[in-house]
């Protein structure tokens, strides 16, 4: 699987999961997920053999927000 697709899938699933769990505050969840993606990338600066990439952060943050947005739409349109 391509590197960017792998990152997108992982963070989209994470965003979707958090979006379902906290469906009343989608923008807040997206903000927390973007911060989380940034922290994950920055933490890699301190791990030998790992590297932080701006492109990975952008893909991760975008995917998390897409996942959270899809969860929010799903939660609002699916009857309980």
Protein Blocks (a to p, Z undefined) as FASTA:
>chain_A
ZZklmmmmmmmmmmmmmmmmmmmlmmlmmmmmmmmmmmmmmmmmmpghiacdfklmmmmm
mmmmmmmmmmmmmmmmpcZZ
